[in-house]
Amino acid sequence: MTIQVKFAVYNAVSKALIILAFMALLPLLVERIVYDHIDKRLVARSERVLLTVRKGSIADIVREQDCSFESYNILKEEFVAIYPITDPGRLTAGPQIRNESWSIEGENLQHRIIKRPFLYDNQMYELNIGEGISAIDDLKSIIQRFMLVMMLAVILISLFVDLGFVRLLIKPLNKIISSKLQPVPSPTSFNFTPVESSTTEFNQLDARINEMMHKLKDTFLIEKEFISNVSHELQTPISIIQNRLENIMIESNVSDEVMIKLSESQRTLNRMSRIIKALLLISKIENDQYLKQEKVRINELLDEVIEEVEERINERGLKLYKHFYDDFNYGPCNKTLLFTMIMNLVNNAIKYNRDGGSIMITSRIIQGKFQVEIKDTGIGMEKTELPSIFDRFKRLNKSKADGYGLGLPIVKTIAGFHHIDVQVDSEPETGTVFTLVF
């Protein structure tokens, strides 16, 4: 999820929580305000009724109706009732206001009622004045529905507004990412153009990234120069020493013991030369010093590798099986490097195979991706060893003295240079499968 979407979702959720809290509190607030308003009106009406009672204006009505009086409007939402108090337990210290279900003509309705005792003509009476409150529940329901609709509308509107605002706000950051944090062939291709922004933090980020890219470029150029020099500085003395040893070995007066030591020294020098060449190859690939301007048919390249190693396969008594179901015209690439990559994998399949074993090379398209599979019936590897097989100078099988742990690192480096995925699976005493996914 992008930072833009996260900002928008956060703002929308925070607004929704605020509105939900407001929705929960608003009906209670409305109810409290309405009750306060009704209570004040009930108190005022009860004062007017008691004033009328004190003037004696309802004496005749009370007597005619057996010391009681009831009056309510046509909608039964408001009423006034006066009853004589015959039970001293019903006497209260003052007016009381509460909600009650009041029966009017056999119908129970919810009312807000004020009850006030008063003395008239040496007789205690109770005044009841009520107002209907069923409309309050309807009002709360209407308010909640309204707030729900408003919440949805606010969330949708704020989501679109926030997305637009955040997109505008982080536009410089997106430009920094697209222009400076995307993969490039080499540090010499870095883009050092400043990104204009009115945000101080983005300007600082852009400046720091430019500083780091300048340092990387300088380091890359220094390493590149070192690599070009080290080849000459190391290989030349090794070649000179090798020539001198060969000249000494040609002389007829050299003893057998000295000849053995000279041969061992030659092998050591050859090994050093191969290591230097392998390290230089890896370094040059990583520093993007090879061109990718060719196209190659992968099956043809596989045939070239097989032809190259056919003699070694026969010497080991191995059987080679080819299953080329599909072909792939791959490019742009460096054919020499791809040949080296596949050659190293096939060499490993030969080197670590058992006598009389087999090698199977398969090419096919699986789920839209071209794959080359190189499978052997060799000694295999433990699952725990697989994560480290591409480490330099990591030799998992110490019995093979001619290896020095750079074959698979070269494979991984060339594959990365061509954006090829290398997958490996292995079982001890069963064999190993390397898969190249183009």
N, C-alpha and C positions, 0 to 999 in steps of 0.2 A: 504494500500500500504506500503510495507516494505521500510526501509531507503535505502536499496540497490537499489531498483527500482527507488526511488525518486532521488537519486544521478545521476543515469544513465540517467533518463529522463531530469533532469535539465541540465546536460552537453550536451545532444543531442539537446535540445531546444536552449541553448545558442549558440552552434555552428551553428545551423540552422539560427538563427537571424543574426549572424555575416556574414554568407555566403549570406543571402538574402540582407543585406545592401551592401555587396561587389558586388552582382549581379546588384543592382540598380545603383551603382556608376561606375562600370567598363565600361559599354558602353559609358557613358559620358566622362570618362577619355580617352578611346580609340578614341572616336570622336575628342576630343580636341587635342590629340597627332597627329592624322592623319591630321586634319585641319592645325595645325601648320607646319607640314611637307610639305603639299601641298602649303600653303601660301609662305613659303620660296622658294619652287621650282618655283612658279608662278612669284615671284619677280625677281628671278635670270633669268628666261626665258625672262621676260619683259625687263630686263636690256640688255640682249644679242640682242633682237630684236631692241631696240632703238639704240644700238650701230651700228647695221647694217644699220638702217635708216639714222643715221648721216653720215655714209660713202657713202650714196647715192646708195646703192646696190639695193634698191627696187623701185627706181624712175620710171623706165620703166614699172614695173609691175603695179604700182598705176595708171599711166596714161592710160595704155591699158585697165584697168578694171574700167574706169570711176571713178577715184579717190577712189576706194575701193579695198579691198583685203581680201580674205577668204581662209583658208587652214585648213583641218582637216584630221585626220588619218582615216584609213579604218574602224576602230571600232567605230568611232565617239565619242571617249572618250576624245580626245584632239583636240583643234583647236586654230588657230590664226586668228584674223580678225582686219582690219584697215578700219576706216570710217572717212570721212571728217566731221568736226563739222560745221554745218551751223547755228545752233541755239545757241546763246551765253548762253542760260540758261542751256545747257548741260555741260558747262565748270565746272570742279571741281578743288579744290585747290591742290589735289595730287592723288595718286593712291587709289583706293577703291577695297576691296575684299569682295565678298558676294556670296551667293548661288542664282542661277537663273535657271529657266527652259529655255533652249536654243533650238531653233527650227533649226534642221539640216535636210534639204531635207524633210520637212513636218513632221518630227518626233521630239516631245518634249522630251528632256532628261535633267536630273538634272546635273548641273555642278557647280564647284567652279570657279569663274571668277574674274580676276583682270582687272580693267579698269584704263588706264593711258592716260591722254591727253599729246600731244606733238606738237611742232611747226616744220613744215618742209616746206621750200620754201614759207615762209610767209603765210602758211595755217595751221590751227589747225586741228589736227587729234586725233582720239581716238583709242588707242590700246586695244583690248580685247583678253585675253589669258585664255582659260578655260581647266579644267580637270574634267572628269566625277566622280561623287561621289555616284552613285547608289550602288557601291560595298560596301560602308561604311555601309549602312543599312543592307545589307546581312551579313557583318562581325559582326555587333552588334547582329543580330538574332542568328548567329552561336555561338557567345560567350555566350549569354543568355542560349541557349539550353545546351551548354557544362557545364556551371556553375550549371544549374539545375540538370543535371546528376551527376556532382561532389558533389553537396549538398546531394543528396539522398545517394550516396555511402559513403560520409563522416559520415552522420548521422547513417547509419546502422553499419558501421565499428566501429565508436566511441561508439555506444550503446553496442555492444558486448564486446569491449575492456573495457569500463567503468564498465559493469556488472561484468566482471572477476576481474578487479582491486578492485572494491568496495567489492566484495565477499571476496577477500583475505584480504582487509583492516579491515573489520569488523568481521572477523572470530573469534577473541577473544571475541567480544561482543556477538556473537551468542552462543559461548560456555558458557559465563557467564549466559545468559538467560536460556539455556537448562539445565545447571547443578545447578543453584542457585535460579532462579526465577520461577521454575515450582512448582505446588502444591505438597506438601509432607504431609504424614499422621500426623506428629507432628514435633515440632522443634528439637526433638532428632534425626530426620532423615536428618537434614541439611548437605550439603556437604561443608566442609571448605577447600577443596583442592585449593590452589592458581592456577589461570589461567595464563599461561605464555603468555606474549605479549611484543612486542617491542614498543608499544604505551604507553606513559606515562599516558594519561588520562584513558585508560582501566585498567592499573595497579592500579591507584588510585581508580577507581570505584570498582574493585574487592576487594580491601582492605577495603573500607568503607562498602560494603555489608557484608563481613565477620565479621566486627565489630558489625554491627546491628544484624546479625544472632546469634552471641555469646551472645549478650545482651538478645535477645528473648529467647534463649535456657535457660539462667540462670533464667530469669523471669518465664518461664514455669515450670522449676523444683521447684522453690520456691512456685509457686501457687499450683503445684501438691502436694507438701508436706503439704501445708496449708490445702488443701481440705481433705487430709487423716486424719489430726489432728482435723479439725473442726467438723467432723462427731461425733467423740467420745466426744469432749469437750462440744458440744451443746446438743447432743441427750441424753447423760448420765444424766446430771442434770434434763432435762425435764422428763425423765423416773422416776427418783427418786421422783420428786415432784408429778408426777401422782400417783405413788404408795402410797405416804403419804396421798394424798387427798382421794384415795379410802379407805384407812384404816380408816380415820376419818369418811367418809360417812357410813361405816359399823357400827360404834358405835351407840347404841340405844338412847343415850341421846342427839343427835344432833337435834336441832330445824329445823322446816321446812324452816325458813328464811335462816338459815346457809346452809342448804342442797341445796337450790336454788343457793346460791352464789358459793358453792363448785362445783356444776354442770356447772355453767358458766365458772368457772376457768378451769375445765377439758376440756370443749370445746375449750377454748382459747389455752390451752397447746396442744391439738390435732391439732388445726389449725397451731400452730407454728411448730409442728413436721412435718406436711405435707409440709409446705413451705420450711423447711430446706431440707427435702428429695428431693423435686422438684428442688430446686436450686443446690443441690449436683449432682442430675442426669444431669441437663443441663451442669454444669461445667465439670463433668467427660466425657460427650460426646464431648464437645468442646475441651477438652484436650486429646482426643483420648485414653481414658482409658478403652474402651470396645473393645472386639475382634469381628471381622466379619469372622466367619469360618463356617457358616451354610448355607444350602439351604432350601428354604421354598416354598411350593405351596401357592400362594396368596389366592386362593379361599378357601383352607382349613383354612388359618389363619383368613379369614373373617368369616367363619362358627364358629370358636372358639370364636371370639369376640361377634358374635350374640348370641351364647349360653350363654355367660357370662352375657349379658345385657337383656336376654329375660324376666326375671321376672320384671325388671324395666319398660320395654316397655309395658307389660301387665298392670302394676299398673297405668300407665298414659293413658291407653286405646288407645295406638297408633297402627297403622298398619305398618307392615314391609314388604317391597317388595324386593325380590332378583332377579336380572337379571344378571346371570353369563354367558355371551356369550363366553368368552375366558378365558383361564387360563394361568398362567405364573409361571415358576419355577425360582425364583429369588435367586441370590447368587453371591458371598459370602455376608452374611448379619448377623445381630444379631436378631434372631427371637424374643427375649424378647422385644427389643426396638421397633421393627416393630409392635408387638402386642400392646405396650403402645401407639404408635402413632395413630393407627387405633381406639383403645379404646377411646382415648381422643376425636377424631372427632365424634364418634358415641355417646359418652356421651353428647357432646355439642348438637347434633341433638335431643337427648332426653330432655335435660335440657331446651333448649330454644324453644321447640315445643309447640304447643297449644294442649290442651286436645282433644283427638279424631283425632289428625292429623296423618300424615304418614311419614315414612322414606323409601327412596329408595336407595338401594346399588347396583351399576352396575359395572361390570368388563368386559372390552373388549379391543381389539387392534384397535387403530385409527392411520392411517398413519404410521404404523410400530412401534408404541409405545404402551405399555400396560398401561391402565389407570383404576384407581378405582375412582368411583364417589359416594359421599355420599351426598344425597339431602334430605332436610327436608322441612316441611311446617310451619316453625316456625315464630318468630317475625321478622327475617331478620335484615339487617343493611343498613344504608345509604352508598352511594358510597364513600362519603368523609371519612367514618370511616375505610374503607377496608385497606388503606396503613398502619394503626397503629395497626391492630388486633394482630400482632405477637410480639408487644412490651411487655416486662415483666411488670407485675402488672397493665396492661391496661385492665380495666373492662368497656366494653361499655354498659352493661346492669346492672345497680346498683340494680335492684329488686331481683337478685339472690344472696342472702346473703352467700350461701355456696361456692361461687367462689372467687378466689383470683388472677386471672389474670396470671396464669402460664401454663394453659393447652395448649393453642395454641403456646406459645414460645417453649414448649417441643416438640410439633409436628414439628415445623419448624427446631429445632435443630436436631432431629432424622432424618428428611428428608434430611437435608444438609449432615449429617454424611453418609447417604446411596446414596447421589447424586440423590435424588428424587425431582422433581419439584412440589411445592404445589401451586395450583391455586384456587382462591376463587371468587365467584360471589354471589351477594345477592340483594334482593329487600325488603324494609320494608313491613311488614304484608303479605309477600308472601313466603319467605323462603330463605335458604342459600344452596349453592352447593360448596362443597370442592372436588377438583379433584387432585389425586395423579398420576403424570406422571412418570413411570419408564423408 
